[in-house]
Amino acid sequence: MKIIATVFIFIILFPQFFLAQQNVYSILDFTLSYRGMTREDVTIPIDTSDRVNTNQCKLILPIVYNVMRDPLSSMPLLDNIMNYKNLELIDLVYQMFQDNYYHKGSRYVDNPPKFSSDMPTFADKIAKKIKQSRNNEVELLKIFSQEDIKFLHDNLFTLFTNSQQDAPENFDIYKLNNAEDSSAIITKTVLDILNKVNREKIFFNSISDFFYYYWLQDIIIYNKENLFSQSTNTMDEKDVQGDVLYYYNENEIKIVIGGKGKNRYTGRFDVIIDIGGDDVYDIDRDDKFKDNFNCIMDLSGNDYYTTNSKFALGAAVFSSGFIFDKEGDDTYKGTSVNLGAGICGLGLIYDENGSDTYSGNSFTIGAGAFGVGMVVDRTGNDFYIANTYSQGFAMTEGIGIMVDNKGNDTYTTNPNVLDIGRTNDHFLSMCQGFGFGLRPYYAGGIGMVVDGEGNDNYSADIFGQGCSYWYSLGVVVDSSGNDRYNCYHYAHGSGIHYSVGLMKDYEGWDYYQTNWVSQGCGHDFGFGFLWDVKGNDNYSCAGLSQGAGNANGIGILIDESGTDGYLSKDGNTQGYGTPSRDYGGIGVLLDISGKDYYSKPGFDSLLVNASVWGVLNDFYIDDLYPPSPEQEFKIDIDVTKSYTKEELYIFARTLEPRFSKWATYGFNKLVDDSVYTSNLIFNMLGSDDIRDIVVIRNFVPRIGYTLSNLLIDKLEQYSSGSLQLNVDEASFAIYLVGEARNPAAKEILLKLTYNDKSRIRSASVNALGKLNLTENDADFIQKVSNRLVELATEHHPKKTYNKDIAFAFKKFRNESSIPALINLMSYNYFGARFIAADDLTEYGDVYYNYLNNDLISNISNNKLWFQSFLKSLNNLSEDKFKAVIEKILQLNIAQDEVIIYNIIETLNTRRNSSKDPLFLDWMDGVKSNLENKTTLKIR
């Protein structure tokens, strides 16, 4: 059986005269056209109106939704995001609240504060604004019950924390599963509570605070000389040491205006204004959701900001927190939820000059959830370091952004959360332009890093650098400089599990180094895009990268110019799409110009639709100095001990590799009792826990007969109305029956194709296409074939529904299906078109009887239909194939440049299966005539 998958490489070298009339958009369209696709095919077919309980996307942001539906709209989007660095701060803040859809109307307008040289009067005005901010915070929190507030107080920050290093529960399978179950419940409940919040109030409160203090800073700078001339008092108190213009401490509001010398501020303050000196800010705050507004303005000096409290430095929860630092080589050091972090509010650090260091733990340095977190640094060689969930990180309805305009900057992580789900020696980063959603419930936010000039270094481990997870968006854009991007896994424009990861580097000799699932990779209906415009660049990976689509994802890597090098170890790279879910992913590598080098020779200036077939000679001598095999860490299980069935199931569904011995033991024990396990699986059909889904699927090959017989009985009860199942449960049961391939399911599956729910019909059709049938099923095959024809003529709008119909036609082959398959080749989704074309190859010369002149002429009016039609001709006998090709060559479409390439490829494919010298001579003559009209080589 031929596997339908989108597997292709595009490495294109165009002559200069051609480039003069083309641009990256038209060349990409040309590339897609050669593969038989258009931009419409490049889509993640999500439908927010019909979600299964294991795949929800509550609160998905419109930007994320739009890019998933139209991934190539990310191309102008990246340029728009790059322009964020050119925006004035006030415009940038407004833009962030537009990006998370909290700001939809006109701009907030208020009177700017007024300066008074009388310090008590000036402080009174600021105190009045602080009271207003506190009142706004109180109003915002009124939506929550006292129970809500307590739950948030106890659990809010668990969203951004994980067990550090290798916590004790990671060595105990019971504790691990209990911890994961508890964590899932807690995090979902936290987001359920936060979802009650009034978004308009968040926007109004944040903008009101920002507007006031943004203009207050300008007023202070304008009146700086007046402040310099003011008399000062020297303070040596616990909370303030140094020369002070004024100290205000009334009604639990604390404001201090420091002088131009060195000052030290210790403890809790609402507002600090300092006009000069190398100052130390050792800030402390309560962790209560009360009176959280805070602001520091520093006009000059090499300052040191530090805190051991949450939301204390340029950060806030249910309020606002700002730091405005005018100049100096500053150090910012905070714990979690600091340094430009906003939860249900706005957190901002604005540093205008100096080479600065930012250091934080988790959810810091530009992190947002249900609000906006920002770090904007205009110039200097800056150093950013954090553990996890930081550096342009965003969770649900959040915007987390770093903007660094100029300087040789370093973005690095010091992660301490061991990723035991994948490795025993690598850690979760989730930094540097990372969007994160709570699977399977809530969509994520938009995490961005916007970097201007400079030779920058980016370093992360697992998840980072323009990456995302679960209906979210992660972005890195860098305008110039010789940059180095290093990450272990999931990076460099990678969208993971229904999300979008984008990276664009505009200029410089750049180096991209990673292991897997990176450099323009889309995984599991994700979209990943890496775009490099100028420079001699090097790309290095182990596998599944450099334009790779995996599990129906879409991955694109575009390099516009330069002498570039592409190094990869595995073959599933460089324009590679893996087969999955009956069809495949889309992988595109497009190098537009320059002399380029690849791991496999001969790829420069080549246009090819396949990376599966090829040759590489690696000499037969074994490695003379083989490396010592890595010892994987495994926790042993006591097999002499007796375990309950419930315990065995906990073992079996544990995914962490270190517990693989436990998982295997529990799994095999449950297989031994297939009746019990089948009933257990039925009761788990509605689970939204990915661990349950994975282990249930794994049981099918081992207990498929027993399980499918049980499910067939349940589906018959469901169909008759005697058993209630929701759509999720019924669809999953049908899927499992199909995977078991049990022919006893044939009648109930056919009956369910008449169900009024399209998802039930689609699942049933797909399952029918997997059944093991024999010659004795001829009558049934005829019935199903007739039903598939009926379903195909419905022209249902759902793309995967039509893909399933085309897939099932392969199993239920009948001549009467040929017209329906011909029409399916014209469908507006490549999954259906490509499968239908492959189906038709099975009919051989019977198919030819339908190919009259009128039909071929009609097909030629639709380019995509015609390209699929060419693919369907491969199994015609030589005389029939020749007759059809000669008809095609008389059509106007045969003059189309892309179609010429497609015809040449069709001839090459057919040539491989023929030995008739006359037929081969004819094909060579046709091919030679066509190649005289082209400039590119076709393999």
TAGI-V716750 format. One record per helix or strand. SS is the DSSP state (@ for helix, = for strand). FROM is the first residue (numbers start at 1). LEN is the number of residues. If there is no record, write none. Layout:
ss=SS from=FROM len=LEN
ss=SS from=FROM len=LEN
This chain:
ss== from=9 len=3
ss=@ from=16 len=4
ss=@ from=24 len=11
ss=@ from=39 len=3
ss== from=52 len=1
ss== from=55 len=1
ss== from=58 len=1
ss=@ from=62 len=8
ss=@ from=71 len=16
ss=@ from=89 len=11
ss=@ from=119 len=23
ss=@ from=146 len=15
ss== from=165 len=1
ss=@ from=168 len=4
ss=@ from=173 len=22
ss=@ from=199 len=24
ss=@ from=224 len=5
ss== from=233 len=4
ss== from=240 len=11
ss== from=253 len=6
ss== from=264 len=4
ss== from=271 len=4
ss== from=280 len=4
ss== from=294 len=5
ss== from=304 len=4
ss== from=315 len=3
ss== from=320 len=6
ss== from=331 len=3
ss== from=338 len=1
ss== from=341 len=3
ss== from=346 len=6
ss== from=357 len=3
ss== from=362 len=1
ss== from=364 len=1
ss== from=367 len=3
ss== from=372 len=6
ss== from=383 len=4
ss== from=388 len=1
ss== from=390 len=1
ss== from=393 len=2
ss== from=399 len=6
ss== from=410 len=4
ss== from=417 len=2
ss== from=427 len=5
ss== from=434 len=3
ss== from=438 len=1
ss== from=442 len=1
ss== from=446 len=6
ss== from=457 len=3
ss== from=462 len=3
ss== from=467 len=3
ss== from=473 len=6
ss== from=484 len=3
ss== from=489 len=3
ss== from=494 len=3
ss== from=500 len=6
ss== from=511 len=3
ss== from=516 len=3
ss== from=521 len=3
ss== from=527 len=6
ss== from=538 len=4
ss== from=543 len=3
ss== from=548 len=3
ss== from=554 len=6
ss== from=565 len=4
ss== from=576 len=2
ss== from=579 len=2
ss== from=583 len=2
ss== from=586 len=6
ss== from=597 len=2
ss== from=606 len=3
ss=@ from=645 len=8
ss=@ from=657 len=16
ss=@ from=674 len=10
ss=@ from=690 len=31
ss=@ from=727 len=14
ss=@ from=743 len=10
ss=@ from=758 len=11
ss=@ from=775 len=18
ss=@ from=799 len=13
ss=@ from=815 len=10
ss=@ from=830 len=12
ss=@ from=844 len=5
ss=@ from=853 len=7
ss=@ from=863 len=9
ss=@ from=878 len=11
ss=@ from=892 len=4
ss=@ from=897 len=15
ss=@ from=917 len=15
ss== from=938 len=1
